[in-house]
Amino acid sequence: MKSPFCSNRIVLLLIAAASAALCAAAASPEGETHAQALPAAKAAPELADFKVQGIMTVSGVRYASIGSGARPGAPWMQVGETFSHFVIEKIDDDAVTLARRDKDERVTLPWKDAVVKDAAQDAAEQPYTKRWINSHANPMLYNPTLLPHEVARDWANLSKEERDAIIDYYLKHGWKILYSQTVGGSTNFALDNIYEKERVAAQDANREAFSKMLTPEQLDAYNQVRSTKSVNVEKSSHEEVKTLVQERKTALNAFTSTLTPAQSSAYQSIRDFTKADWSK
């Protein structure tokens, strides 16, 4: 079973659009939807909609990742770079100043994760804990943010301290850099999520709990949906793929139409590992 972050190993320099397409294509035969589905982006977002997801300094250059609910895991940017209606004016150790390009409006956004919270506060809010890494507070919950192009390009020339700092930064967000490979001046990185096995176990527990909510007839239908023949795009003709997809869709719709609201909610949440007990 594929995890909701698309694959067990992720190469950082994959094109973002291709990565998103692969994740969509990796939906399981049972048709469970991803609990991390994102809300639609606003046509004209306001400064207040954004937050600092990360700040790091490499070779004296500061980078910031600025995101919103519709833009988690946003790319790293430098001072002067623009996104949406905004431009980055200043990057400090714990804050980023943004300005609108179409009018005289600016704001300084704090990097909340840079502040170590009081131990008495909710552990889920404490950055870099196990609970935080597996919560929606982590901007890299499902995928690691791509390294800045120039940092990846010059990886071999960075000092050991700089590389270690980057490795540690990603590790604190749940991603372990397994290795890097430089070919023709371009460096690729392979990463694993450090809690992958536990996340899959949480999804399996969700699936088991859902199965116990079903009637014998529903359970038979569910098992049939899950056992639907997978589509091998490379070895199947277009018509074969089209037929198999339609058969799967028909079986899935027939099954989901029998679910009660409670069952439907549990079904939609099967892949949501964030609600597991991560305090252990």
Wavefront OBJ file of the C-alpha trace (Angstrom):
o trace
v 0.000 0.000 0.000
v 1.326 3.419 -0.897
v 1.622 6.051 1.772
v -0.116 9.430 1.162
v 3.184 11.126 0.551
v 3.296 9.329 -2.803
v 6.394 7.127 -2.408
v 8.715 5.713 0.198
v 11.678 7.509 -1.279
v 11.513 11.011 -2.703
v 14.002 12.702 -4.995
v 14.102 16.399 -4.178
v 14.806 17.687 -7.647
v 11.768 16.154 -9.314
v 9.633 18.697 -11.091
v 6.907 19.776 -8.676
v 4.117 19.361 -11.188
v 5.231 15.846 -12.066
v 5.416 14.960 -8.368
v 1.851 16.148 -7.833
v 0.659 14.123 -10.808
v 2.358 10.991 -9.477
v 0.701 11.422 -6.091
v -2.690 11.683 -7.761
v -1.992 8.580 -9.807
v -0.869 6.656 -6.723
v -4.347 6.466 -5.223
v -5.021 2.953 -3.989
v -7.423 0.607 -5.807
v -9.864 0.953 -2.972
v -10.350 4.578 -3.905
v -9.747 6.113 -0.501
v -9.305 9.853 -0.760
v -6.357 11.621 0.791
v -7.189 13.324 4.053
v -4.654 16.025 3.224
v -6.696 17.413 0.327
v -5.984 21.119 0.223
v -8.480 23.974 0.084
v -8.656 25.975 -3.121
v -6.267 28.910 -3.262
v -7.774 32.367 -2.995
v -7.723 34.457 -6.152
v -6.192 37.434 -4.354
v -4.642 36.301 -1.053
v -3.894 38.820 1.653
v -0.657 39.077 3.596
v -2.392 37.693 6.658
v -3.070 34.453 4.747
v 0.631 33.583 4.694
v 3.019 32.317 7.318
v 6.719 31.574 7.508
v 7.240 27.830 7.136
v 10.992 27.887 7.436
v 14.171 29.977 7.355
v 17.691 28.744 6.694
v 21.048 30.296 5.829
v 23.465 28.668 3.386
v 26.800 30.230 2.409
v 25.717 33.537 3.899
v 22.457 33.643 1.920
v 19.141 33.543 3.793
v 16.238 31.590 2.364
v 12.626 31.606 3.487
v 9.710 29.323 2.730
v 6.449 31.295 2.771
v 3.227 29.328 2.597
v -0.457 29.266 3.376
v -3.176 26.676 3.824
v -3.243 26.305 0.040
v 0.532 26.374 -0.275
v 2.194 23.988 2.218
v 5.794 23.030 1.611
v 6.311 26.218 -0.394
v 9.650 26.623 -2.217
v 12.660 28.394 -0.740
v 13.059 32.042 -1.837
v 15.556 34.862 -1.373
v 15.133 38.597 -0.781
v 13.739 40.216 -3.927
v 11.911 37.143 -5.164
v 8.192 37.387 -5.781
v 5.197 35.094 -5.421
v 1.534 35.815 -5.968
v 1.098 39.556 -5.294
v 4.053 39.807 -2.933
v 7.797 40.383 -2.818
v 10.209 39.380 -0.064
v 11.818 42.537 1.309
v 13.819 41.162 4.240
v 14.666 37.845 5.867
v 15.802 37.800 9.502
v 16.654 34.813 11.679
v 13.107 34.606 13.014
v 10.918 36.714 10.708
v 10.278 37.681 7.073
v 9.061 41.040 5.781
v 6.704 40.907 2.800
v 5.308 43.716 0.677
v 2.502 43.802 -1.866
v 3.583 44.641 -5.376
v 0.358 46.372 -6.314
v 0.022 48.726 -3.346
v 1.921 50.189 -0.409
v 1.331 47.454 2.145
v 3.851 45.363 4.048
v 4.011 43.166 7.110
v 6.619 41.250 9.087
v 5.683 37.615 9.585
v 7.281 35.775 12.529
v 8.710 32.301 12.147
v 6.849 30.667 15.010
v 8.769 27.395 14.800
v 11.976 29.270 15.644
v 10.613 29.895 19.129
v 10.907 26.942 21.514
v 7.655 26.860 23.411
v 7.208 26.294 27.119
v 7.396 22.579 27.937
v 4.103 22.893 29.820
v 2.278 23.732 26.588
v 0.616 21.182 24.361
v 3.332 18.916 22.975
v 1.604 18.972 19.586
v 2.529 22.649 19.325
v 6.167 22.080 20.233
v 8.190 22.227 16.987
v 10.132 19.170 15.857
v 8.597 16.725 18.334
v 7.210 13.417 17.085
v 3.670 14.748 17.437
v 4.523 17.975 15.616
v 6.248 16.153 12.741
v 3.109 14.051 12.214
v 0.681 16.947 12.483
v -0.568 19.545 10.008
v 1.646 22.104 11.757
v 4.593 20.545 9.900
v 4.877 22.180 6.451
v 6.711 19.056 5.249
v 4.098 16.633 6.594
v 3.650 14.824 3.278
v 6.589 15.935 1.142
v 9.943 17.636 1.741
v 10.348 21.165 0.431
v 12.655 21.248 -2.598
v 16.102 22.629 -1.838
v 16.959 25.955 -3.508
v 18.337 25.242 -6.977
v 21.667 26.944 -6.325
v 22.129 25.061 -3.038
v 21.500 21.705 -4.713
v 23.764 22.692 -7.593
v 26.643 23.639 -5.274
v 26.059 20.874 -2.706
v 29.493 19.319 -3.215
v 31.145 22.691 -2.582
v 29.334 23.431 0.680
v 31.241 23.042 3.908
v 30.530 20.013 6.093
v 28.920 22.310 8.657
v 26.557 23.748 6.047
v 25.583 20.319 4.710
v 25.069 18.988 8.238
v 22.843 21.963 9.075
v 20.648 21.277 6.043
v 20.502 17.552 6.809
v 19.510 18.358 10.398
v 16.860 20.840 9.256
v 15.122 18.253 7.097
v 15.496 15.585 9.776
v 13.684 17.849 12.263
v 10.795 17.895 9.787
v 10.764 14.105 9.513
v 12.889 13.574 6.408
v 16.204 11.741 6.395
v 18.522 12.434 3.474
v 19.789 8.980 2.517
v 22.235 10.025 -0.148
v 23.017 12.646 -2.764
v 24.200 12.047 -6.312
v 25.832 14.688 -8.474
v 25.738 14.179 -12.243
v 26.673 16.847 -14.743
v 26.594 19.649 -12.210
v 23.138 18.705 -10.884
v 22.615 17.013 -7.523
v 19.705 14.727 -6.704
v 18.721 13.741 -3.174
v 16.908 10.624 -1.987
v 14.935 10.925 1.262
v 12.908 8.653 3.520
v 10.316 9.688 6.047
v 11.549 8.614 9.484
v 8.021 7.679 10.629
v 6.896 5.942 7.468
v 6.326 2.512 9.054
v 4.355 4.038 11.915
v 2.273 6.102 9.519
v 1.404 3.026 7.481
v 0.540 1.176 10.707
v -1.786 4.039 11.679
v -3.504 3.815 8.295
v -3.856 0.065 8.666
v -5.463 0.601 12.081
v -7.864 3.132 10.532
v -8.771 0.625 7.833
v -9.366 -2.123 10.369
v -11.587 0.145 12.451
v -13.556 1.097 9.343
v -13.973 -2.544 8.315
v -15.486 -3.334 11.713
v -18.173 -0.696 11.078
v -19.420 -2.495 7.959
v -22.203 -5.020 7.595
v -21.230 -8.451 6.176
v -22.586 -7.393 2.771
v -20.670 -4.106 2.830
v -17.489 -5.857 3.921
v -17.729 -8.267 0.988
v -18.187 -5.327 -1.389
v -15.290 -3.466 0.221
v -12.951 -6.434 -0.098
v -13.979 -6.795 -3.720
v -13.163 -3.140 -4.378
v -9.777 -3.519 -2.678
v -8.959 -6.614 -4.703
v -9.803 -4.983 -8.017
v -7.128 -5.719 -10.593
v -4.551 -2.955 -10.719
v -3.906 -1.092 -13.945
v -0.554 -1.666 -15.630
v -0.401 1.345 -17.928
v 2.788 0.187 -19.651
v 1.520 -3.277 -20.596
v -2.156 -2.538 -21.200
v -3.794 -0.975 -24.227
v -5.686 2.283 -23.919
v -9.015 0.469 -24.152
v -7.993 -2.064 -21.488
v -6.966 0.710 -19.126
v -10.172 2.606 -19.825
v -12.277 -0.503 -19.149
v -10.476 -1.382 -15.911
v -10.752 2.195 -14.643
v -14.471 2.256 -15.403
v -15.002 -1.114 -13.678
v -13.161 0.128 -10.621
v -15.148 3.353 -10.578
v -18.446 1.501 -10.878
v -17.594 -0.917 -8.052
v -16.363 1.902 -5.847
v -19.459 4.046 -6.408
v -21.713 1.087 -5.715
v -19.906 0.444 -2.447
v -19.715 4.042 -1.188
v -23.398 4.607 -1.959
v -24.251 2.130 0.825
v -22.248 3.913 3.533
v -23.882 5.786 6.375
v -22.530 9.270 7.236
v -20.435 7.791 10.061
v -19.066 5.047 7.817
v -18.342 7.541 5.053
v -16.425 9.777 7.449
v -14.323 6.836 8.635
v -13.715 5.765 5.039
v -12.510 9.229 4.027
v -10.146 9.267 7.017
v -8.429 5.923 6.423
v -5.288 7.587 5.117
v -5.226 10.262 7.817
v -2.396 9.156 10.105
v -2.281 12.539 11.877
v -4.988 11.504 14.335
v -2.988 8.560 15.667
v -1.408 8.729 19.126
v 2.020 10.219 18.412
v 2.829 10.910 22.053
v 4.429 7.482 22.567
l 1 2 3 4 5 6 7 8 9 10 11 12 13 14 15 16 17 18 19 20 21 22 23 24 25 26 27 28 29 30 31 32 33 34 35 36 37 38 39 40 41 42 43 44 45 46 47 48 49 50 51 52 53 54 55 56 57 58 59 60 61 62 63 64 65 66 67 68 69 70 71 72 73 74 75 76 77 78 79 80 81 82 83 84 85 86 87 88 89 90 91 92 93 94 95 96 97 98 99 100 101 102 103 104 105 106 107 108 109 110 111 112 113 114 115 116 117 118 119 120 121 122 123 124 125 126 127 128 129 130 131 132 133 134 135 136 137 138 139 140 141 142 143 144 145 146 147 148 149 150 151 152 153 154 155 156 157 158 159 160 161 162 163 164 165 166 167 168 169 170 171 172 173 174 175 176 177 178 179 180 181 182 183 184 185 186 187 188 189 190 191 192 193 194 195 196 197 198 199 200 201 202 203 204 205 206 207 208 209 210 211 212 213 214 215 216 217 218 219 220 221 222 223 224 225 226 227 228 229 230 231 232 233 234 235 236 237 238 239 240 241 242 243 244 245 246 247 248 249 250 251 252 253 254 255 256 257 258 259 260 261 262 263 264 265 266 267 268 269 270 271 272 273 274 275 276 277 278 279 280
